[in-house]
Amino acid sequence: MAQAEPERVAALERLITSYQESYYNGEAEISDGEFDILWDELKRLNPESPVLKRIGADSADGFPKAKHLIPMGSQDKAANPEEFLSWAAKTAPLSYVVQYKLDGASLELQYGEGRLIRAVTRGDGVMGDEITWNARRMQGVIPRLGLPFTGGIRGEVVMTRTVWMQKYGDKANCRNAANGIMRRKDGLGCEDLSFIAYDAAAIGDDRFFTDELEKIAWLEDQGFSVTMTREFQDPGAIIAYRSEVAESREVLPVDIDGLVVKDRITDMTDLRRDRPERQIAFKFDLEVAVSILRAVEWSESGATYTPIGIVDPVRLAGTTVQRANLNNPDMIRVLGLKIGSAVSVVKRGEIIPKIEGLAPEEAVPEHMRSGEERDIEFPSLCGSCGTPLANEGTRLYCPNPGCSKRLLHRMGKWVSVLDIRELGEKLLQQLYEKKRVREIADFYTITAEELAAFERMGEQSAAKVVRHIRSPRQLSLAAFVAGFDFDGVGETIMDKVTAAGFNTLSRLRSASVEDIAGVYGLGAITARTIVEGLKAAEAEMDRVLAAGVITIAPPPDEASQPLRGYSFCFTGELSSMKRNQAEEKVKALGGTAKSSVVKDLSFLVTNDPESGSGKNLKARNLGVPVIGEEEFRAILEDPSRAASLSNA
């Protein structure tokens, strides 16, 4: 490797590890296409990198582990026709089988003498999580075949676009929604998922099928839904077919992100390799526009500085784009970007477009070739406290725990988690500037008398603020920790940690980085943030709890979760409690709180059940019971009433 390449390899490894972690956490930061670009460059620079040897670990703590009948390895990828033709020339099959590459979550159904024994997620490619109970509720999973087949049926768990739009529009996309639902401990929502088969392998008996086309026909005969499959002899025809499918994929019922091309002849030896050689994923191109990077702004959120590229306006996916995400410092270095560079900007279902990299030379019009480029300047000092910023490659941040911006962000996060609306941003700023509040525990020492002297605060307003601050609250452990604003660690992540058995504050504090990293999808980066954050905030957390206003709910058990399986959506103001307090009460009893009216909602709670509001009308159209606040309070006092009200 050239001298500059070790640094580039290290940066690529950090980026890929970080993005893998966010992907398996259900919160992908970049598209598959952008990830593939980084992966392919690392593969070119250092084919032996240990990062390339890892297969996405999707282990979800709490599920038993099971071994795959056949290793569920990764496929090689072709990002363009040239790479595909190179693979075709090397492999040279007599006939190609081409299938849609489904954009979901891999699952292996294991059968013994025709009976479904277990369903296993991809895991590390050798071992996965057994989610058989969840899989049995999915559409397309066959519990018993009509013949004594022993072996594995592979497929993808997907959510149709129709179901996603009707019920899960709050999720980023169909894949994220499906990934989250299939790993739910209670199995709720699994009936909204579909299993689509694309492969099968018998154990010790190959009499069921002899090639890939026979395999697909056999799967259909057993009652499975199968991915779209066609046969080709000419690689050029496959390239044309890819373009045709790419143009029409937006109207397909499920998401796909390319094609899978296989040798028609089934090779069981190849299938058992970690990376099969006789099949390849032929990915779609990203939608790309070429522009000029004019500046980089650094967005500040708490302690973190995130680069945003300012580009000449371009039309992309029906909108005019002028701001594009650059993710982090390593991305700038890896892509070799400079102010004045011609860049490729991509956007696929993202709110904020992203800069993919330098535009190919042949794609840059002559009028864009100024030749005047300069290095991008990285901020070196915190704009609030003057502390030198720490640059970890995937993150640029202020390391000073006493930084005013960092402290204000943390206190704002706490106020947000508790939904103390009366404690607005301006009042929070005043409290900080007067050195009255410098940590969360200080909120619980404020008096109405001192607040009344603040600008635009009278006695009544001051008393109202203090009353709401001191209203006793019981928070879940996940919400309590999330309120202390550890970088990138929200309530969703902490829910996963607590569900994995770290469900008391003492257990959390005694956990090591390795312990937390073992929780599904978190990895070492997030685990270290949690462990170090807990240590740094330990005294402050204890002072908050010692104030006697906030308590942490005990770990749930079956007896304490009488509302498990019920979901509630709230609309309008409640008179006896705030909406977030009502949601916390539901969660404490094992129920779930939703932000919108969807088909499987148990109750819509409103202060005016007879109103003609949009949520009320939608609930009635979907057959969702609409109840008033009095009925909701009755359910909290006697959860058994939920069953009778839901059937009313």
Sequence and secondary structure as in RCSB ss.txt:
>XXXX:A:sequence
MAQAEPERVAALERLITSYQESYYNGEAEISDGEFDILWDELKRLNPESPVLKRIGADSADGFPKAKHLIPMGSQ
DKAANPEEFLSWAAKTAPLSYVVQYKLDGASLELQYGEGRLIRAVTRGDGVMGDEITWNARRMQGVIPRLGLPFT
GGIRGEVVMTRTVWMQKYGDKANCRNAANGIMRRKDGLGCEDLSFIAYDAAAIGDDRFFTDELEKIAWLEDQGFS
VTMTREFQDPGAIIAYRSEVAESREVLPVDIDGLVVKDRITDMTDLRRDRPERQIAFKFDLEVAVSILRAVEWSE
SGATYTPIGIVDPVRLAGTTVQRANLNNPDMIRVLGLKIGSAVSVVKRGEIIPKIEGLAPEEAVPEHMRSGEERD
IEFPSLCGSCGTPLANEGTRLYCPNPGCSKRLLHRMGKWVSVLDIRELGEKLLQQLYEKKRVREIADFYTITAEE
LAAFERMGEQSAAKVVRHIRSPRQLSLAAFVAGFDFDGVGETIMDKVTAAGFNTLSRLRSASVEDIAGVYGLGAI
TARTIVEGLKAAEAEMDRVLAAGVITIAPPPDEASQPLRGYSFCFTGELSSMKRNQAEEKVKALGGTAKSSVVKD
LSFLVTNDPESGSGKNLKARNLGVPVIGEEEFRAILEDPSRAASLSNA
>XXXX:A:secstr
  TTHHHHHHHHHHHHHHHHHHHHTT  SS HHHHHHHHHHHHHH TT HHHH       TTS EEE SS     
EEE SHHHHHHHHHHH  SSEEEEEEE SEEEEEEEETTEEEEEEE TTSSEEEB HHHHTTSBT  SB SS   
EEEEEEEE  HHHHHHH TTSSSHHHHHHHHHT TT TTGGG EEEEEEEEESS  TT SBHHHHHHHHHHTT E
E  EEEES HHHHHHHHHHHHHHGGGSSS EEEEEEEESB  HHHHTSSS SSEEEEE    EEEEEEEEEEEEE
ETTEEEEEEEEEEEEETTEEEEEEE  SHHHHHHHT  BT EEEEE SS SS EEEEE  GGGS GGG     B 
     B TTT  B EE SS EE   TT HHHHHHHHHHHHHHHT TTS HHHHHHHHHTTS SSGGGGGG  HHH
HHTSTT  HHHHHHHHHHHTS EEE HHHHHHTT  TT  HHHHHHHHHTT  SHHHHHH  HHHHHTSTTTHHH
HHHHHHHHHHHHHHHHHHHHHTTSEEE     GGG TTTT EEEEES  SSS HHHHHHHHHHTT EEESS  TT
  EEEES TT   HHHHHHHHHT  EE HHHHHHHHH TTHHHHHHT 
